Amino acid sequence: ETGVTQTPRHLVMGMTNKKSLKCEQHLGHNAMYWYKQSAKKPLELMFVYSLEERVENNSVPSRFSPECPNSSHLFLHLHTLQPEDSALYLCASSGQGWGTEAFFGQGTRLTVV
Amino acid sequence: QQPVQSPQAVILREGEDAVINCSSSKALYSVHWYRQKHGEAPVFLMILLKGGEQKGHDKISASFNEKKQQSSLYLTASQLSYSGTYFCGAHGGSQGNLIFGKGTKLSVKP
């Protein structure tokens, strides 16, 4: 248990569906991240929020839409996904700056059919 | 820019040592090391900060050479529990920007 909780743990969705992934942390961290991890691929940074503002968006397709309503919650809204978007989506949180460790959630295993 | 890890995979017998390397083409402010077991979230091992420090955690230690923009993770007298994929994360100083390498898969056999 890392203190970062992701729901759901598993999700199967059709290409025309709209769904959301949720991440929650009560560690007092003010930076939160979404990473994508596919088979044989590294952890790909998707979005970074720091103090509830989006700091980085690494050219992620618009069918992925993040939302950070407060420093404890992070969402990833999904719509019209493609089968190649099937992957493990990991949320992480950390304190500010480059000297603080990141804590990861257990991930949501997404399958797009 | 993604750091480069080597080797991609390594197989050890219990008790043997291993070194995993991580290098970056950009200046680093810190290097993070994580281990991920199959089906689980990555777990933090250690952070090395700019300044060329070395850290240790039980029989796992690491060094950071900021001039060479490299970090190495040393696993001595490996145990079965060390098996997993090791990721280095490079922090280039931008706020909240932690980029991971492709990982090194370590398998420790009895």
Backbone of each chain as ProteinMPNN parsed JSONL, in Angstrom:
{"seq_chain_A": "ETGVTQTPRHLVMGMTNKKSLKCEQHLGHNAMYWYKQSAKKPLELMFVYSLEERVENNSVPSRFSPECPNSSHLFLHLHTLQPEDSALYLCASSGQGWGTEAFFGQGTRLTVV", "coords_chain_A": {"N_chain_A": [[0.848, -1.201, 0.0], [0.787, 2.037, -1.068], [-0.252, 4.501, -0.557], [-1.33, 5.79, -2.641], [-4.17, 5.578, -4.486], [-5.841, 3.895, -7.026], [-8.65, 3.727, -9.16], [-10.87, 2.315, -11.607], [-9.397, -0.981, -10.987], [-9.284, -2.657, -13.112], [-10.386, -2.315, -16.465], [-12.545, -2.648, -19.163], [-13.301, -1.445, -22.269], [-15.301, -0.278, -25.016], [-14.55, 1.079, -28.269], [-16.117, 3.286, -28.693], [-16.922, 4.15, -26.286], [-17.113, 6.219, -23.281], [-15.113, 6.773, -20.569], [-13.745, 7.106, -17.225], [-10.699, 7.328, -15.413], [-9.621, 7.131, -12.055], [-7.624, 8.702, -9.567], [-6.281, 8.902, -6.349], [-4.759, 10.524, -3.622], [-3.55, 10.875, -0.316], [-1.281, 11.917, 0.796], [-0.306, 14.359, 1.128], [1.016, 15.36, -1.005], [1.854, 17.534, -3.748], [2.198, 17.274, -6.44], [1.131, 15.477, -9.227], [0.919, 12.644, -11.408], [0.295, 11.111, -14.596], [1.084, 8.041, -16.03], [1.737, 5.909, -18.797], [1.971, 2.461, -19.375], [2.924, 0.11, -21.556], [3.076, -3.228, -22.932], [6.39, -4.276, -23.22], [7.269, -1.653, -23.356], [8.614, 1.409, -22.049], [7.94, 3.274, -19.005], [5.784, 5.727, -19.873], [5.572, 9.11, -19.691], [2.631, 10.918, -19.368], [0.98, 13.073, -18.425], [1.553, 15.84, -16.24], [0.742, 17.294, -13.223], [1.159, 20.077, -11.22], [0.69, 21.598, -8.219], [-1.994, 21.672, -8.875], [-2.048, 22.65, -11.436], [-1.626, 22.069, -14.9], [1.48, 21.021, -15.867], [2.975, 19.728, -17.752], [2.457, 18.189, -20.894], [2.914, 15.565, -22.698], [2.583, 15.527, -25.63], [0.247, 14.006, -25.906], [-2.474, 12.203, -27.321], [-5.647, 13.813, -27.997], [-7.79, 12.308, -27.205], [-7.359, 11.494, -24.699], [-7.961, 13.01, -21.687], [-6.987, 14.921, -19.068], [-7.811, 15.712, -15.635], [-7.576, 17.725, -12.809], [-8.94, 18.343, -10.025], [-8.294, 19.048, -7.417], [-5.528, 18.963, -5.1], [-5.434, 16.374, -4.215], [-6.708, 14.654, -5.892], [-6.895, 13.108, -9.083], [-7.872, 12.773, -12.407], [-8.384, 10.8, -15.366], [-9.841, 11.218, -18.275], [-11.41, 9.321, -20.731], [-12.062, 8.851, -24.162], [-13.397, 7.624, -27.207], [-11.3, 5.698, -27.703], [-8.497, 3.804, -29.017], [-7.586, 0.435, -29.984], [-4.811, 0.181, -29.574], [-4.382, 1.725, -27.399], [-4.676, 0.212, -25.23], [-3.37, -0.704, -22.16], [-1.377, -0.494, -19.136], [-2.266, 1.916, -16.883], [-0.724, 4.168, -14.917], [-0.795, 6.026, -11.965], [0.905, 8.557, -10.189], [2.306, 10.268, -7.363], [4.028, 13.049, -5.904], [6.167, 15.12, -3.847], [7.063, 18.6, -4.215], [9.455, 19.44, -6.734], [12.733, 18.138, -7.705], [13.953, 16.446, -5.957], [12.397, 14.702, -4.57], [10.741, 11.66, -3.846], [8.637, 9.607, -5.939], [5.448, 8.194, -5.508], [3.694, 5.406, -6.509], [0.479, 4.38, -7.716], [-1.483, 1.307, -7.877], [-2.281, 0.976, -10.425], [-4.372, 0.995, -13.393], [-5.601, -1.486, -15.367], [-6.206, -1.282, -18.623], [-8.282, -2.287, -21.237], [-9.027, -1.984, -24.556], [-11.6, -2.65, -26.708]], "CA_chain_A": [[0.0, 0.0, 0.0], [1.692, 3.169, -1.215], [-0.923, 5.748, -0.257], [-1.932, 6.283, -3.877], [-5.216, 4.617, -4.822], [-6.413, 4.051, -8.363], [-9.846, 2.956, -9.469], [-10.91, 0.904, -11.224], [-8.153, -1.713, -11.197], [-9.393, -3.219, -14.456], [-11.446, -1.68, -17.254], [-12.684, -3.035, -20.568], [-14.217, -0.495, -22.888], [-15.372, -0.253, -26.461], [-13.92, 2.261, -28.86], [-17.023, 4.439, -28.692], [-17.293, 4.471, -24.898], [-16.432, 7.252, -22.503], [-14.88, 6.32, -19.202], [-12.75, 7.908, -16.494], [-9.852, 6.689, -14.399], [-9.501, 8.01, -10.893], [-6.449, 8.542, -8.719], [-6.455, 9.652, -5.108], [-3.655, 10.407, -2.658], [-3.674, 11.697, 0.881], [0.077, 11.97, 1.307], [0.109, 15.757, 1.211], [1.81, 15.707, -2.182], [1.21, 18.523, -4.61], [2.442, 16.969, -7.851], [0.546, 14.185, -9.598], [1.344, 12.252, -12.748], [-0.236, 9.931, -15.28], [2.024, 7.329, -16.885], [1.214, 4.758, -19.539], [2.944, 1.388, -19.491], [2.474, -0.96, -22.442], [3.985, -4.376, -22.996], [7.671, -4.009, -23.864], [7.568, -0.222, -23.47], [8.914, 1.98, -20.753], [6.933, 4.139, -18.427], [5.666, 6.935, -20.691], [4.913, 10.201, -18.995], [1.525, 11.496, -20.142], [0.614, 14.388, -17.888], [2.032, 16.214, -14.918], [0.079, 18.423, -12.578], [1.851, 20.575, -10.052], [-0.18, 22.599, -7.581], [-3.262, 21.615, -9.599], [-1.957, 23.19, -12.789], [-0.922, 21.158, -15.781], [2.823, 21.502, -16.151], [3.509, 19.101, -18.949], [1.614, 17.287, -21.666], [3.885, 15.052, -23.663], [2.002, 15.234, -26.946], [-0.712, 12.906, -25.773], [-3.666, 12.442, -28.148], [-6.731, 14.509, -27.302], [-8.783, 11.367, -26.676], [-7.058, 11.425, -23.269], [-8.169, 14.338, -21.126], [-6.799, 14.874, -17.621], [-8.473, 16.72, -14.806], [-7.048, 17.725, -11.446], [-9.792, 19.3, -9.315], [-7.591, 19.478, -6.199], [-4.198, 18.333, -5.011], [-5.552, 14.978, -3.798], [-7.416, 13.852, -6.888], [-6.513, 13.246, -10.486], [-8.693, 11.934, -13.276], [-8.035, 10.703, -16.776], [-11.064, 10.964, -19.023], [-11.098, 8.581, -21.95], [-13.164, 8.765, -25.127], [-13.056, 7.123, -28.549], [-9.949, 5.147, -27.678], [-8.105, 2.821, -30.019], [-7.043, -0.78, -29.348], [-3.412, 0.37, -29.166], [-4.356, 2.434, -26.121], [-4.714, -0.792, -24.162], [-2.113, -0.616, -21.416], [-1.504, -0.231, -17.707], [-2.155, 3.352, -16.628], [-0.241, 4.356, -13.553], [-0.814, 7.359, -11.379], [1.923, 8.735, -9.168], [2.323, 11.585, -6.737], [5.288, 13.377, -5.231], [6.271, 16.495, -3.393], [7.594, 19.493, -5.251], [10.881, 19.446, -7.041], [13.369, 16.948, -8.257], [14.585, 15.634, -4.924], [11.396, 13.957, -3.811], [10.371, 10.407, -4.494], [7.273, 9.448, -6.431], [4.716, 7.013, -5.053], [2.8, 4.955, -7.573], [-0.678, 3.549, -7.457], [-1.405, -0.061, -8.419], [-2.54, 1.025, -11.861], [-5.61, 0.511, -13.998], [-5.339, -2.265, -16.579], [-7.239, -0.896, -19.583], [-8.357, -3.032, -22.492], [-9.944, -1.364, -25.516], [-12.026, -3.695, -27.65]], "C_chain_A": [[0.883, 1.25, 0.0], [1.065, 4.484, -0.811], [-1.533, 6.396, -1.479], [-2.915, 5.207, -4.356], [-5.793, 4.924, -6.193], [-7.646, 3.182, -8.509], [-10.311, 3.292, -10.88], [-9.565, 0.241, -11.431], [-8.112, -2.316, -12.602], [-10.564, -2.562, -15.169], [-11.385, -2.194, -18.675], [-13.683, -2.078, -21.181], [-14.166, -0.596, -24.407], [-14.824, 1.057, -26.985], [-14.822, 3.489, -28.843], [-17.417, 4.876, -27.284], [-16.568, 5.695, -24.375], [-16.318, 6.742, -21.078], [-13.865, 7.24, -18.532], [-11.976, 7.036, -15.523], [-9.664, 7.69, -13.264], [-8.253, 7.67, -10.093], [-6.626, 9.443, -7.501], [-5.243, 9.443, -4.209], [-3.915, 11.358, -1.5], [-2.332, 11.737, 1.594], [0.557, 13.396, 1.487], [0.973, 16.191, 0.045], [1.085, 16.731, -3.036], [1.598, 18.378, -6.069], [1.858, 15.587, -8.132], [0.78, 13.924, -11.08], [0.456, 11.129, -13.288], [0.869, 9.368, -16.169], [1.27, 6.214, -17.605], [2.321, 3.726, -19.624], [2.356, 0.279, -20.353], [3.475, -2.103, -22.372], [5.233, -3.972, -23.77], [7.985, -2.524, -24.031], [7.841, 0.349, -22.089], [7.725, 2.724, -20.187], [6.918, 5.434, -19.235], [4.906, 7.996, -19.918], [3.838, 10.806, -19.893], [1.247, 12.926, -19.687], [1.247, 14.586, -16.518], [1.201, 17.394, -14.437], [0.885, 18.804, -11.344], [1.03, 21.723, -9.482], [-1.452, 22.797, -8.408], [-3.226, 22.254, -10.979], [-1.155, 22.235, -13.656], [0.425, 21.757, -16.162], [3.316, 20.951, -17.473], [2.477, 18.189, -19.6], [2.479, 16.787, -22.802], [3.237, 14.585, -24.958], [1.074, 14.028, -26.909], [-1.941, 13.206, -26.633], [-4.824, 13.019, -27.335], [-7.825, 13.569, -26.801], [-8.517, 11.05, -25.201], [-7.149, 12.834, -22.702], [-8.012, 14.284, -19.613], [-7.58, 15.975, -16.913], [-7.921, 16.601, -13.401], [-7.836, 18.75, -10.64], [-9.173, 19.83, -8.021], [-6.315, 18.647, -6.071], [-4.261, 16.857, -4.631], [-6.135, 14.074, -4.867], [-6.972, 14.174, -8.303], [-7.364, 12.285, -11.291], [-8.081, 11.877, -14.672], [-9.297, 10.284, -17.508], [-10.7, 10.39, -20.385], [-12.306, 8.591, -22.893], [-12.625, 8.415, -26.504], [-11.624, 6.623, -28.618], [-9.755, 4.113, -28.787], [-7.549, 1.577, -29.309], [-5.597, -0.615, -28.871], [-3.271, 1.183, -27.88], [-4.456, 1.469, -24.939], [-3.359, -0.834, -23.48], [-2.433, -0.549, -19.931], [-1.302, 1.265, -17.502], [-1.851, 3.552, -15.147], [-0.327, 5.819, -13.152], [0.293, 7.414, -10.33], [1.779, 10.118, -8.557], [3.675, 11.799, -6.073], [5.191, 14.782, -4.658], [6.831, 17.35, -4.509], [9.059, 19.227, -5.517], [11.461, 18.101, -7.368], [14.05, 16.086, -7.214], [13.627, 14.79, -4.127], [10.951, 12.729, -4.587], [8.923, 10.433, -4.949], [6.691, 8.149, -5.884], [3.693, 6.667, -6.125], [1.587, 4.229, -7.021], [-0.504, 2.191, -8.108], [-1.726, -0.112, -9.908], [-3.937, 0.566, -12.232], [-5.224, -0.2, -15.285], [-6.488, -2.002, -17.539], [-7.147, -1.76, -20.834], [-9.417, -2.377, -23.369], [-10.302, -2.394, -26.572], [-12.841, -3.079, -28.802]], "O_chain_A": [[1.632, 1.492, 0.947], [1.764, 5.494, -0.724], [-2.183, 7.437, -1.374], [-2.526, 4.064, -4.598], [-6.181, 6.055, -6.485], [-7.681, 2.045, -8.039], [-10.167, 4.434, -11.317], [-8.667, 0.856, -12.005], [-7.046, -2.463, -13.2], [-11.6, -2.286, -14.564], [-10.333, -2.185, -19.314], [-14.79, -1.916, -20.668], [-13.144, -0.945, -24.997], [-14.657, 2.022, -26.238], [-14.337, 4.614, -28.968], [-18.151, 5.849, -27.108], [-15.565, 6.145, -24.931], [-17.304, 6.333, -20.465], [-13.211, 8.048, -19.192], [-12.525, 6.129, -14.897], [-9.563, 8.899, -13.47], [-7.878, 6.505, -9.96], [-7.061, 10.589, -7.612], [-4.76, 8.321, -4.054], [-4.418, 12.469, -1.669], [-2.249, 11.61, 2.816], [1.678, 13.631, 1.937], [1.591, 17.255, 0.084], [-0.144, 16.789, -3.046], [1.347, 19.286, -6.862], [2.068, 14.646, -7.366], [0.833, 14.847, -11.893], [-0.062, 10.309, -12.53], [1.501, 10.087, -16.944], [0.302, 5.658, -17.088], [3.471, 4.061, -19.909], [1.417, -0.407, -19.947], [4.57, -1.964, -21.828], [5.138, -3.392, -24.852], [8.892, -2.177, -24.786], [7.355, -0.17, -21.084], [6.658, 2.798, -20.797], [7.916, 6.155, -19.279], [3.75, 7.807, -19.541], [4.106, 11.163, -21.04], [1.279, 13.863, -20.484], [1.446, 13.642, -15.754], [0.992, 18.364, -15.164], [1.244, 17.952, -10.531], [0.718, 22.69, -10.177], [-1.919, 23.917, -8.612], [-4.266, 22.388, -11.625], [-0.152, 21.667, -13.225], [0.499, 22.858, -16.708], [4.001, 21.643, -18.226], [1.718, 17.504, -18.914], [2.741, 17.515, -23.759], [3.327, 13.416, -25.334], [1.123, 13.153, -27.773], [-2.401, 14.347, -26.67], [-4.959, 12.747, -26.142], [-8.7, 13.994, -26.046], [-9.338, 10.418, -24.536], [-6.484, 13.748, -23.191], [-8.829, 13.659, -18.937], [-7.948, 16.996, -17.493], [-7.811, 15.499, -12.862], [-7.44, 19.914, -10.577], [-9.494, 20.935, -7.583], [-6.075, 17.734, -6.86], [-3.251, 16.157, -4.714], [-6.06, 12.851, -4.753], [-6.714, 15.322, -8.665], [-7.554, 11.13, -10.908], [-7.362, 12.782, -15.094], [-9.763, 9.152, -17.382], [-9.82, 10.89, -21.085], [-13.437, 8.363, -22.464], [-11.547, 8.853, -26.905], [-10.837, 7.052, -29.462], [-10.707, 3.626, -29.396], [-7.096, 1.661, -28.167], [-5.206, -1.212, -27.868], [-2.173, 1.314, -27.339], [-4.331, 1.877, -23.784], [-2.326, -0.98, -24.134], [-3.595, -0.546, -19.524], [-0.278, 1.816, -17.905], [-2.617, 3.16, -14.267], [0.028, 6.718, -13.914], [0.575, 6.417, -9.665], [1.203, 11.023, -9.162], [4.372, 10.845, -5.727], [4.256, 15.529, -4.949], [7.046, 16.871, -5.622], [9.806, 18.834, -4.621], [10.788, 17.071, -7.318], [14.671, 15.082, -7.562], [14.007, 14.217, -3.105], [10.804, 12.756, -5.809], [8.097, 11.177, -4.42], [7.379, 7.13, -5.814], [2.933, 7.519, -6.585], [1.659, 3.553, -5.995], [0.483, 1.941, -8.8], [-1.474, -1.117, -10.572], [-4.594, -0.156, -11.482], [-4.609, 0.385, -16.176], [-7.613, -2.444, -17.305], [-6.073, -1.936, -21.41], [-10.57, -2.236, -22.962], [-9.43, -2.942, -27.246], [-13.288, -3.798, -29.696]]}, "seq_chain_B": "QQPVQSPQAVILREGEDAVINCSSSKALYSVHWYRQKHGEAPVFLMILLKGGEQKGHDKISASFNEKKQQSSLYLTASQLSYSGTYFCGAHGGSQGNLIFGKGTKLSVKP", "coords_chain_B": {"N_chain_B": [[14.195, 14.026, -22.462], [14.616, 10.582, -22.902], [16.295, 8.557, -20.511], [18.992, 6.2, -20.994], [19.152, 2.812, -20.347], [21.243, 0.12, -19.307], [22.28, -3.268, -18.68], [19.648, -4.557, -20.883], [18.475, -6.792, -19.905], [19.147, -9.157, -17.325], [20.377, -12.168, -15.96], [20.791, -13.791, -12.961], [22.467, -15.892, -10.558], [21.459, -16.743, -7.301], [23.076, -14.811, -4.844], [24.985, -13.739, -6.508], [26.48, -10.775, -8.017], [25.326, -7.662, -9.5], [25.277, -4.984, -11.89], [23.55, -2.149, -12.872], [23.18, 0.237, -15.347], [22.599, 3.704, -16.046], [22.141, 6.284, -18.238], [22.238, 9.661, -19.422], [21.565, 12.074, -21.961], [21.184, 14.595, -21.348], [21.642, 17.25, -18.93], [21.514, 16.325, -15.536], [19.549, 16.639, -12.596], [18.762, 15.027, -10.619], [18.644, 11.51, -9.948], [16.435, 8.842, -9.974], [15.695, 5.653, -8.635], [13.742, 2.797, -9.193], [11.932, -0.211, -8.499], [10.037, -2.665, -10.106], [7.814, -5.234, -9.673], [6.302, -8.015, -11.328], [3.045, -7.271, -12.337], [2.684, -5.452, -10.343], [2.878, -2.153, -8.797], [5.487, 0.24, -9.526], [8.124, 0.503, -7.16], [9.696, 2.701, -4.967], [13.22, 2.992, -4.667], [15.658, 4.525, -4.256], [16.889, 7.936, -4.248], [19.235, 9.905, -5.947], [21.015, 12.805, -5.635], [22.108, 15.735, -7.376], [25.538, 16.273, -7.245], [27.128, 14.206, -7.058], [26.8, 12.013, -5.33], [26.757, 8.981, -3.37], [24.667, 6.296, -2.532], [23.278, 3.92, -0.223], [21.357, 1.003, 0.4], [20.622, -1.451, 2.335], [21.757, -4.197, 0.663], [21.815, -2.954, -1.727], [23.039, -0.442, -3.639], [23.893, 2.801, -4.994], [25.353, 5.028, -7.384], [26.067, 8.348, -8.548], [27.151, 10.175, -11.124], [27.437, 13.275, -11.967], [28.838, 14.736, -13.833], [29.373, 12.994, -15.893], [26.839, 12.4, -16.407], [25.588, 10.078, -15.543], [24.309, 7.204, -13.836], [24.676, 4.463, -11.635], [23.408, 1.383, -10.517], [24.002, -0.832, -7.943], [23.819, -4.164, -7.148], [24.422, -6.352, -4.669], [25.342, -9.653, -3.681], [22.944, -11.008, -4.535], [19.449, -11.606, -3.958], [16.577, -13.774, -4.148], [14.354, -12.178, -3.975], [15.078, -9.874, -5.245], [14.426, -9.958, -7.856], [12.871, -8.543, -10.715], [11.801, -5.611, -12.565], [13.961, -2.993, -13.1], [13.901, 0.463, -12.971], [15.339, 3.491, -13.993], [14.876, 6.879, -13.238], [15.096, 9.998, -14.624], [15.691, 13.273, -13.655], [15.487, 16.363, -14.945], [15.485, 18.83, -13.882], [13.36, 20.442, -14.564], [10.226, 21.424, -13.36], [8.558, 18.857, -11.769], [9.189, 16.918, -13.707], [9.798, 13.873, -14.434], [11.431, 11.479, -16.081], [11.449, 8.201, -17.265], [13.684, 5.437, -17.891], [13.881, 2.573, -20.159], [13.943, 0.346, -18.643], [15.41, -2.413, -16.83], [15.396, -5.789, -16.856], [15.645, -7.957, -14.248], [16.488, -11.151, -13.274], [16.637, -13.408, -10.716], [17.9, -16.493, -9.994], [17.529, -19.568, -8.121]], "CA_chain_B": [[14.79, 12.943, -23.24], [14.605, 9.358, -22.116], [17.611, 8.0, -20.187], [19.279, 4.893, -21.566], [19.565, 1.836, -19.347], [21.894, -1.098, -19.775], [21.762, -4.006, -19.826], [18.184, -4.643, -20.961], [18.063, -7.9, -19.053], [20.265, -9.902, -16.726], [19.991, -13.336, -15.165], [21.792, -14.056, -11.921], [22.249, -16.918, -9.548], [21.396, -16.185, -5.943], [24.396, -14.548, -4.296], [25.844, -13.034, -7.46], [26.342, -9.318, -8.054], [24.942, -7.075, -10.786], [25.323, -3.526, -12.022], [22.648, -1.599, -13.887], [23.618, 1.579, -15.668], [21.599, 4.646, -16.546], [22.85, 7.468, -18.725], [21.374, 10.666, -20.031], [22.252, 13.019, -22.846], [20.916, 15.94, -20.819], [22.089, 17.466, -17.554], [20.623, 15.737, -14.542], [19.534, 17.19, -11.257], [18.642, 13.88, -9.725], [18.32, 10.214, -10.554], [15.59, 8.026, -9.106], [15.67, 4.233, -8.964], [12.533, 2.096, -8.784], [11.832, -1.62, -8.896], [8.665, -3.095, -10.349], [7.584, -6.673, -9.824], [5.244, -8.279, -12.302], [1.687, -7.054, -11.865], [2.643, -4.514, -9.224], [3.323, -0.793, -9.081], [6.902, 0.492, -9.226], [8.39, 0.867, -5.772], [10.861, 3.569, -4.839], [14.417, 2.46, -4.017], [16.456, 5.639, -3.753], [17.138, 9.112, -5.08], [20.567, 10.487, -5.848], [20.935, 14.206, -6.023], [23.258, 16.403, -7.992], [26.596, 16.417, -6.253], [27.976, 13.023, -7.167], [26.766, 11.222, -4.1], [26.495, 7.554, -3.449], [23.756, 5.903, -1.457], [23.139, 2.479, -0.051], [20.133, 0.545, 1.064], [20.87, -2.876, 2.534], [22.803, -4.617, -0.266], [21.614, -2.258, -2.977], [23.606, 0.902, -3.56], [23.926, 3.479, -6.287], [26.222, 6.192, -7.512], [25.595, 9.334, -9.508], [28.228, 11.02, -11.622], [26.713, 14.3, -12.726], [29.645, 15.187, -14.977], [29.155, 12.027, -16.976], [25.385, 12.238, -16.527], [25.361, 8.64, -15.415], [24.096, 6.617, -12.532], [24.756, 3.005, -11.631], [22.784, 0.699, -9.382], [24.786, -2.013, -7.606], [23.13, -5.165, -6.329], [25.425, -7.329, -4.233], [24.823, -10.878, -3.049], [21.528, -10.922, -4.906], [18.471, -12.516, -3.352], [15.449, -14.059, -5.038], [13.414, -11.058, -3.905], [15.554, -8.772, -6.072], [13.901, -10.109, -9.218], [11.918, -7.519, -11.114], [12.329, -4.676, -13.565], [14.51, -1.804, -12.462], [13.797, 1.667, -13.794], [15.92, 4.738, -13.51], [14.131, 8.058, -13.621], [15.978, 11.157, -14.675], [15.02, 14.551, -13.416], [16.358, 17.353, -15.573], [15.366, 20.125, -13.236], [12.044, 21.044, -14.819], [9.329, 21.095, -12.255], [7.721, 17.673, -11.903], [9.471, 16.215, -14.944], [10.565, 12.652, -14.158], [11.377, 10.622, -17.271], [12.019, 6.895, -16.953], [14.302, 4.62, -18.913], [13.072, 1.442, -20.602], [13.95, -0.681, -17.622], [16.304, -3.568, -16.904], [14.723, -6.929, -16.22], [16.588, -8.758, -13.46], [15.939, -12.428, -12.806], [17.551, -14.116, -9.816], [17.535, -17.908, -9.912], [18.121, -20.224, -6.949]], "C_chain_B": [[14.978, 11.722, -22.345], [16.02, 8.884, -21.785], [17.747, 6.593, -20.762], [19.787, 3.971, -20.47], [20.256, 0.661, -20.012], [22.303, -1.94, -18.568], [20.239, -3.997, -19.845], [17.666, -5.735, -20.042], [19.304, -8.586, -18.503], [19.698, -11.038, -15.882], [21.124, -13.649, -14.206], [21.442, -15.31, -11.155], [22.216, -16.207, -8.209], [22.812, -16.003, -5.404], [25.329, -13.808, -5.229], [25.552, -11.532, -7.432], [25.907, -8.861, -9.44], [25.067, -5.557, -10.725], [24.381, -3.121, -13.143], [23.032, -0.142, -14.091], [22.502, 2.42, -16.271], [22.351, 5.888, -17.001], [21.892, 8.393, -19.461], [22.199, 11.579, -20.913], [22.05, 14.454, -22.351], [21.436, 16.027, -19.388], [21.04, 16.955, -16.579], [20.714, 16.471, -13.218], [19.406, 16.08, -10.219], [18.332, 12.645, -10.538], [17.534, 9.409, -9.528], [15.694, 6.57, -9.573], [14.424, 3.582, -8.371], [12.631, 0.642, -9.215], [10.352, -1.969, -9.035], [8.604, -4.601, -10.501], [6.357, -6.87, -10.701], [3.86, -8.096, -11.678], [1.566, -6.08, -10.709], [3.098, -3.125, -9.655], [4.827, -0.674, -8.839], [7.062, 0.967, -7.785], [9.697, 1.627, -5.697], [12.007, 2.85, -4.137], [15.253, 3.593, -3.422], [16.536, 6.766, -4.766], [18.579, 9.528, -4.87], [20.506, 11.898, -6.404], [22.234, 14.684, -6.641], [24.32, 16.637, -6.931], [27.462, 15.182, -6.208], [27.938, 12.118, -5.965], [26.564, 9.748, -4.405], [25.593, 7.2, -2.278], [23.693, 4.402, -1.368], [21.886, 2.157, 0.712], [20.241, -0.961, 1.167], [21.988, -3.286, 1.571], [22.603, -4.011, -1.649], [22.139, -0.838, -2.799], [23.651, 1.506, -4.949], [24.876, 4.657, -6.232], [25.676, 7.096, -8.594], [26.768, 10.22, -9.877], [27.601, 12.078, -12.516], [27.51, 14.795, -13.925], [29.449, 14.273, -16.168], [27.672, 11.815, -17.229], [25.015, 10.764, -16.491], [25.073, 8.266, -13.967], [24.2, 5.107, -12.674], [24.122, 2.48, -10.359], [23.535, -0.602, -9.159], [23.965, -2.925, -6.708], [24.145, -6.233, -5.952], [24.744, -8.488, -3.519], [23.325, -10.984, -3.273], [20.679, -12.002, -4.243], [17.333, -12.724, -4.352], [14.489, -12.872, -5.107], [13.848, -9.86, -4.74], [15.004, -8.844, -7.499], [12.846, -9.048, -9.503], [12.524, -6.66, -12.206], [12.744, -3.399, -12.853], [14.455, -0.639, -13.44], [14.615, 2.785, -13.16], [15.059, 5.874, -14.04], [15.053, 9.25, -13.547], [15.173, 12.427, -14.508], [15.945, 15.648, -13.914], [16.219, 18.732, -14.992], [14.041, 20.812, -13.507], [11.087, 20.58, -13.732], [8.471, 19.882, -12.569], [8.02, 16.813, -13.106], [10.373, 15.028, -14.696], [10.375, 11.699, -15.327], [12.105, 9.329, -16.975], [12.687, 6.262, -18.166], [13.426, 3.417, -19.225], [13.078, 0.295, -19.601], [14.962, -1.781, -17.887], [15.63, -4.699, -16.153], [15.762, -7.81, -15.542], [15.885, -10.024, -12.984], [16.997, -13.108, -11.946], [17.05, -15.539, -9.644], [18.184, -18.53, -8.678], [19.378, -21.007, -7.331]], "O_chain_B": [[15.43, 11.818, -21.204], [16.865, 8.812, -22.677], [16.759, 5.893, -20.984], [20.731, 4.302, -19.753], [19.911, 0.259, -21.123], [22.642, -1.38, -17.526], [19.61, -3.483, -18.92], [16.578, -5.632, -19.475], [20.364, -8.594, -19.13], [18.689, -10.889, -15.192], [22.281, -13.757, -14.61], [20.288, -15.736, -11.107], [22.876, -15.185, -8.019], [23.643, -16.908, -5.489], [26.361, -13.297, -4.793], [24.534, -11.083, -6.905], [26.09, -9.572, -10.427], [24.974, -4.943, -9.662], [24.418, -3.691, -14.234], [23.189, 0.614, -13.132], [21.588, 1.907, -16.917], [23.112, 6.476, -16.232], [20.89, 7.967, -20.035], [23.376, 11.827, -20.651], [22.657, 15.395, -22.861], [21.643, 15.012, -18.724], [19.839, 17.133, -16.78], [21.791, 16.871, -12.775], [19.886, 16.199, -9.092], [17.827, 12.72, -11.658], [17.924, 9.309, -8.365], [15.772, 6.301, -10.772], [14.094, 3.789, -7.203], [13.326, 0.309, -10.176], [9.53, -1.613, -8.191], [9.271, -5.174, -11.363], [5.492, -6.0, -10.796], [3.545, -8.679, -10.641], [0.483, -5.896, -10.154], [3.638, -2.95, -10.747], [5.38, -1.416, -8.027], [6.245, 1.729, -7.267], [10.692, 1.229, -6.303], [11.796, 2.176, -3.129], [15.519, 3.609, -2.22], [16.291, 6.586, -5.959], [19.084, 9.506, -3.747], [20.005, 12.135, -7.503], [23.301, 14.103, -6.443], [24.027, 17.141, -5.847], [28.412, 15.103, -5.429], [28.951, 11.512, -5.614], [26.25, 9.344, -5.524], [25.736, 7.734, -1.178], [24.016, 3.696, -2.323], [21.419, 2.927, 1.551], [19.98, -1.673, 0.198], [23.089, -2.747, 1.673], [23.16, -4.501, -2.632], [21.712, -0.123, -1.893], [23.47, 0.815, -5.951], [25.159, 5.204, -5.166], [24.913, 6.661, -9.456], [27.31, 10.932, -9.032], [27.273, 11.815, -13.673], [26.931, 15.226, -14.923], [29.37, 14.726, -17.31], [27.295, 11.119, -18.172], [24.231, 10.279, -17.307], [25.527, 8.913, -13.023], [23.852, 4.545, -13.712], [24.276, 3.049, -9.278], [23.689, -1.395, -10.088], [23.482, -2.515, -5.652], [24.665, -6.937, -6.817], [23.721, -8.327, -2.853], [22.541, -11.043, -2.325], [21.118, -13.127, -4.006], [17.158, -11.938, -5.283], [13.891, -12.595, -6.147], [13.069, -8.925, -4.927], [15.115, -7.88, -8.257], [12.038, -8.705, -8.64], [13.614, -6.938, -12.707], [11.969, -2.807, -12.101], [14.901, -0.743, -14.583], [14.581, 2.992, -11.947], [14.573, 5.821, -15.17], [15.71, 9.484, -12.533], [14.128, 12.623, -15.129], [17.039, 15.845, -13.386], [16.762, 19.699, -15.528], [13.639, 21.689, -12.743], [11.167, 19.445, -13.26], [7.727, 19.891, -13.55], [7.162, 16.026, -13.505], [11.596, 15.162, -14.743], [9.282, 11.175, -15.537], [13.237, 9.342, -16.493], [12.309, 6.516, -19.31], [12.359, 3.249, -18.636], [12.28, -0.634, -19.721], [15.324, -2.044, -19.034], [15.331, -4.583, -14.965], [16.655, -8.345, -16.2], [14.821, -9.965, -12.368], [18.116, -13.351, -12.397], [15.922, -15.766, -9.204], [19.246, -18.091, -8.236], [20.007, -21.622, -6.47]]}, "name": "protein", "num_of_chains": 2, "seq": "ETGVTQTPRHLVMGMTNKKSLKCEQHLGHNAMYWYKQSAKKPLELMFVYSLEERVENNSVPSRFSPECPNSSHLFLHLHTLQPEDSALYLCASSGQGWGTEAFFGQGTRLTVVQQPVQSPQAVILREGEDAVINCSSSKALYSVHWYRQKHGEAPVFLMILLKGGEQKGHDKISASFNEKKQQSSLYLTASQLSYSGTYFCGAHGGSQGNLIFGKGTKLSVKP"}
